[in-house]
C-alpha cells in the first residue's frame, strides 16, 4: 500500500476550482495495486498529521504500507481561524522567524512520531511549500526523508534542491490574508530587524513563486496555482529513481 497525504497539491491537477485527479496517487496506481489518497483541499500541515494518524489507527496492521508521501503546505495555514483544525497547542511567544521555524519543525516532529509509532516510512514532498532542507534531516526526524524538497524547482530546473525554499504564497483567500495579519500582530512585539527582513524575504520569494507559475505554464496550468498532470508524471519518474 502507498499513501498520499497533504493539501490540494496532493489531489493532482486542478481546473475551474476543482481537482481533476491525474496526480501522484494516479501515477502510483499504475504501478501498484493499492494507493490511498488522504489529501484534502485547503488542508494544513497539522491537519494532515491528524488525518494520517486516524487512518493508521484504523488499520489492523501497517506492515503492508510501503511508503507515505506527504505534500507540505504553507506553515501559516495552521494559524487560519477558518481551517478545520487549528493547532493551538503550546504556541509560544516568538518573533516571526522563530515562530515559522518552530511551526515547521513541529510538523516534522509530528510526522516522525507517526513514523516511529506505526513503523512506516514517510517521504516529504515540497508542494505549495518547499521542505526545509537539512543535511541530517533523517537523523533529526527519524523515519522521515525528503523525497523532493521542491516540486516546483524539479519541474523548472530539473533539480528538486533549492537553497532558498519558498514557504508560502502571496495570493491567498481572505482567511489566509487575515491570518498573515494576525501573525504580524502576534509576533511584532517579539520581533527584531532580522525578523522583519525574514518576513520581507519570504514575501519576495512568494511573489517570485507565483511569477514562476505564470511563466512555466506547461507545468502549472490550467489553473496556474497547482502542478498539472505533466508535472506529476515528472515527479513520479523522479521518485521512482529513488
C-alpha positions as CSV (number, residue, x, y, z in Angstrom):
1,X,0.0,0.0,0.0
2,X,1.1,3.5,-0.8
3,X,-0.5,6.6,0.9
4,X,-0.6,10.1,-0.4
5,X,-1.5,12.9,2.1
6,X,-1.5,16.7,2.2
7,X,-3.4,19.6,0.8
8,X,-4.8,20.3,-2.6
9,X,-1.4,19.6,-4.2
10,X,-1.9,16.0,-3.1
11,X,-5.1,15.8,-5.2
12,X,-3.4,16.4,-8.5
13,X,-4.3,18.7,-11.4
14,X,-6.9,21.5,-10.9
15,X,-9.3,23.1,-13.3
16,X,-12.1,25.6,-12.7
17,X,-11.7,25.3,-9.0
18,X,-12.0,21.5,-8.9
19,X,-9.5,18.7,-8.7
20,X,-9.5,16.5,-11.9
21,X,-7.1,14.0,-10.4
22,X,-4.1,12.9,-12.5
23,X,-1.8,13.5,-9.6
24,X,0.8,11.4,-7.8
25,X,-1.8,8.9,-6.5
26,X,-3.0,8.1,-10.0
27,X,0.6,7.6,-11.3
28,X,1.4,5.4,-8.3
29,X,-1.7,3.4,-9.1
30,X,-0.3,2.4,-12.5
31,X,2.5,0.6,-10.7
32,X,0.8,-0.6,-7.5
33,X,-2.5,-2.3,-6.7
34,X,-3.3,-0.3,-3.6
35,X,-2.9,3.5,-3.3
36,X,-4.9,5.6,-0.8
37,X,-5.1,9.3,-1.1
38,X,-5.9,11.2,2.1
39,X,-5.2,14.7,0.8
40,X,-7.8,17.4,1.3
41,X,-8.1,20.8,-0.3
42,X,-7.2,23.7,1.9
43,X,-5.7,21.4,4.4
44,X,-3.0,22.4,6.8
45,X,0.2,20.6,7.8
46,X,-1.2,19.9,11.3
47,X,-4.5,18.7,9.8
48,X,-2.6,16.3,7.6
49,X,-0.9,14.7,10.7
50,X,-4.4,14.2,12.3
51,X,-5.8,12.6,9.2
52,X,-2.8,10.3,8.9
53,X,-2.9,9.2,12.5
54,X,-6.6,8.4,12.3
55,X,-6.1,6.3,9.2
56,X,-3.1,4.4,10.6
57,X,-5.0,3.7,13.8
58,X,-7.9,2.2,11.7
59,X,-5.7,-0.4,10.1
60,X,-5.3,-3.9,11.6
61,X,-1.6,-3.8,10.6
62,X,0.7,-1.2,8.9
63,X,3.1,-3.8,7.6
64,X,1.5,-3.5,4.2
65,X,2.5,0.1,3.8
66,X,5.5,0.7,1.5
67,X,5.6,4.5,1.8
68,X,3.6,7.5,2.8
69,X,4.1,10.6,0.6
70,X,3.2,13.8,2.3
71,X,2.9,17.1,0.4
72,X,4.0,20.0,2.7
73,X,1.9,23.2,2.6
74,X,2.2,26.7,3.9
75,X,3.0,26.8,7.6
76,X,0.9,29.9,8.0
77,X,-2.3,27.9,7.4
78,X,-2.1,26.5,10.9
79,X,-3.0,29.9,12.2
80,X,-6.0,30.4,10.0
81,X,-9.2,30.6,12.0
82,X,-11.4,29.1,9.4
83,X,-9.4,25.9,9.0
84,X,-11.0,22.6,10.1
85,X,-8.2,22.1,12.5
86,X,-6.1,24.9,14.1
87,X,-3.2,23.9,16.2
88,X,-3.5,26.0,19.4
89,X,-1.3,23.7,21.5
90,X,1.7,25.3,23.1
91,X,2.0,28.2,20.7
92,X,4.9,30.2,22.2
93,X,5.5,33.9,22.2
94,X,8.1,34.2,19.5
95,X,9.3,36.5,16.8
96,X,8.4,35.9,13.2
97,X,11.4,33.8,12.2
98,X,11.4,31.6,15.4
99,X,7.6,31.1,15.1
100,X,8.0,30.0,11.5
101,X,10.8,27.6,12.3
102,X,9.0,26.3,15.4
103,X,5.8,25.6,13.4
104,X,7.5,23.8,10.5
105,X,9.8,21.7,12.8
106,X,6.8,20.7,14.9
107,X,5.2,19.4,11.8
108,X,8.2,17.3,11.0
109,X,8.5,16.0,14.6
110,X,4.8,15.0,14.4
111,X,5.4,13.1,11.2
112,X,8.5,11.5,12.8
113,X,6.5,10.4,15.8
114,X,3.9,8.8,13.5
115,X,6.6,7.0,11.5
116,X,8.2,5.6,14.6
117,X,5.0,4.7,16.4
118,X,3.4,2.9,13.4
119,X,6.7,1.8,11.8
120,X,6.0,3.4,8.4
121,X,8.4,5.4,6.2
122,X,7.3,8.9,5.5
123,X,8.5,10.7,2.4
124,X,8.2,14.5,2.3
125,X,7.4,16.4,-0.9
126,X,7.6,20.2,-1.2
127,X,4.4,21.3,-2.9
128,X,2.6,24.5,-2.1
129,X,5.5,25.0,0.4
130,X,9.0,23.7,-0.1
131,X,10.6,21.5,2.5
132,X,13.1,22.9,4.9
133,X,16.4,21.3,3.8
134,X,18.8,19.8,6.4
135,X,21.8,17.6,5.7
136,X,20.9,15.4,8.6
137,X,17.1,15.6,8.1
138,X,16.6,11.8,8.6
139,X,18.6,11.9,11.8
140,X,16.8,14.9,13.2
141,X,13.4,13.5,12.2
142,X,13.7,9.7,12.3
143,X,11.5,7.8,9.9
144,X,11.2,10.8,7.6
145,X,13.0,11.5,4.4
146,X,13.0,14.4,1.9
147,X,11.8,12.7,-1.3
148,X,11.5,16.0,-3.2
149,X,12.4,19.3,-1.5
150,X,10.8,21.5,-4.1
151,X,8.4,20.0,-6.6
152,X,8.3,23.4,-8.4
153,X,12.1,23.5,-8.7
154,X,12.1,20.0,-10.0
155,X,9.8,21.0,-12.8
156,X,11.5,24.3,-13.7
157,X,15.2,23.4,-13.1
158,X,15.3,19.6,-13.2
159,X,16.6,19.7,-9.7
160,X,14.5,19.3,-6.6
161,X,17.0,21.0,-4.3
162,X,16.8,24.8,-3.6
163,X,18.9,26.9,-1.2
164,X,16.1,29.4,-1.0
165,X,12.9,27.5,-0.1
166,X,9.6,29.2,-0.5
167,X,7.2,28.6,2.4
168,X,4.1,30.5,1.4
169,X,2.3,32.3,-1.5
170,X,1.3,35.9,-1.7
171,X,-2.1,35.4,-3.4
172,X,-4.4,33.7,-0.9
173,X,-8.0,33.5,0.2
174,X,-9.1,36.2,2.6
175,X,-8.9,33.9,5.6
176,X,-5.2,33.4,4.9
177,X,-4.6,37.1,4.4
178,X,-6.3,37.7,7.8
179,X,-4.0,35.0,9.2
180,X,-0.9,36.8,7.9
181,X,-2.1,40.0,9.5
182,X,-2.7,38.3,12.8
183,X,0.7,36.7,12.8
184,X,2.3,40.0,12.1
185,X,0.5,41.5,15.1
186,X,1.2,38.4,17.2
187,X,4.9,38.4,16.6
188,X,5.5,42.2,16.3
189,X,6.5,42.7,20.0
190,X,8.9,39.8,19.9
191,X,10.5,40.5,16.5
192,X,13.7,42.4,15.7
193,X,15.2,43.7,12.4
194,X,16.2,40.2,11.4
195,X,12.6,39.0,11.7
196,X,11.3,41.9,9.6
197,X,13.9,41.1,6.9
198,X,13.0,37.4,7.0
199,X,9.3,38.3,6.6
200,X,10.0,40.6,3.6
201,X,12.3,37.9,2.1
202,X,9.5,35.3,2.4
203,X,7.1,37.7,0.6
204,X,9.6,38.3,-2.1
205,X,10.1,34.5,-2.6
206,X,6.3,34.0,-2.6
207,X,5.9,36.7,-5.3
208,X,8.6,35.1,-7.4
209,X,7.0,31.6,-7.0
210,X,3.7,33.0,-8.4
211,X,5.6,34.5,-11.3
212,X,7.1,31.1,-12.0
213,X,3.6,29.6,-12.1
214,X,2.7,32.1,-14.8
215,X,5.9,31.8,-16.8
216,X,6.0,28.0,-16.9
217,X,2.5,27.3,-18.0
218,X,3.5,23.8,-19.3
219,X,3.8,22.6,-15.6
220,X,1.2,24.7,-13.7
221,X,-1.8,25.2,-15.9
222,X,-4.8,25.1,-16.4
223,X,-5.4,26.8,-13.0
224,X,-2.0,28.4,-12.6
225,X,-1.6,27.5,-8.9
226,X,-1.1,23.8,-8.9
227,X,1.1,21.3,-10.7
228,X,-0.6,19.6,-13.7
229,X,-0.6,16.1,-15.0
230,X,2.7,16.5,-16.8
231,X,4.4,17.8,-13.7
232,X,3.1,14.9,-11.7
233,X,4.3,12.5,-14.3
234,X,7.7,14.1,-14.0
235,X,7.5,13.8,-10.2
236,X,6.6,10.2,-10.4
237,X,9.5,9.3,-12.6
238,X,11.8,11.2,-10.3
239,X,10.6,9.4,-7.2
240,X,10.9,6.0,-9.0
241,X,14.6,6.7,-9.5
242,X,14.9,7.0,-5.7
